[in-house]
Amino acid sequence: RSAKIGCVDCKMLLAREINSTLKPFREQRAALAARPKYVASVLADGAQRAQVIARETLKEVKLKMGLI
């Protein structure tokens, strides 16, 4: 064996790195969780915009298939 650190030390280092990498995501999630009405509004707006795009796409597909 030529390991310079043991399994426990290695896992501790890994856990620290994972936690530091995930910290900004956790903070952002907590900030959004504190504003449920804002999140619902953003999701509703996105859904509405997606519906418009999907409607146009389906219309184009149906036209090209000769269904309308």
C-alpha positions in Angstrom: 0.0 0.0 0.0 1.2 3.4 -0.8 -1.7 5.6 0.3 -0.7 8.8 2.0 -4.0 9.2 3.8 -6.4 6.7 5.2 -10.0 6.0 4.0 -11.6 8.1 6.8 -9.4 11.1 6.0 -10.1 10.7 2.3 -13.8 10.5 2.9 -13.7 13.6 5.2 -11.9 15.5 2.4 -14.4 14.3 -0.1 -17.3 15.3 2.1 -15.9 18.8 2.7 -15.4 19.3 -1.1 -18.9 18.0 -1.9 -20.4 20.3 0.8 -18.5 23.3 -0.4 -19.5 22.7 -4.0 -23.2 22.2 -3.0 -23.3 25.2 -0.6 -24.4 27.8 -3.2 -27.1 25.5 -4.6 -28.4 24.9 -1.0 -28.4 28.6 -0.3 -30.3 29.4 -3.5 -32.8 26.6 -2.8 -33.4 28.0 0.7 -33.9 31.5 -0.7 -36.4 30.2 -3.2 -38.2 28.0 -0.6 -38.7 31.2 1.4 -40.6 32.8 -1.5 -43.2 30.2 -2.6 -45.4 32.8 -4.4 -42.5 34.0 -6.4 -41.6 30.5 -7.4 -45.2 29.7 -8.4 -45.3 32.9 -10.4 -42.1 32.1 -12.3 -43.3 28.5 -13.0 -46.7 29.7 -14.2 -45.1 32.3 -16.5 -42.7 29.6 -17.9 -45.6 27.2 -18.5 -47.6 29.8 -20.3 -44.6 30.7 -22.6 -43.9 27.0 -23.2 -47.6 26.4 -24.2 -47.4 29.1 -26.8 -44.2 27.6 -28.3 -45.6 24.1 -28.2 -48.8 25.2 -29.8 -46.9 26.7 -32.7 -44.7 23.7 -33.0 -47.6 21.3 -33.2 -49.3 23.5 -35.8 -46.1 23.4 -37.9 -45.8 19.6 -37.6 -49.5 19.1 -38.5 -49.1 21.3 -41.5 -46.1 19.5 -42.7 -47.8 16.1 -42.2 -50.9 17.4 -44.1 -53.2 17.0 -41.2 -54.5 20.6 -41.4 
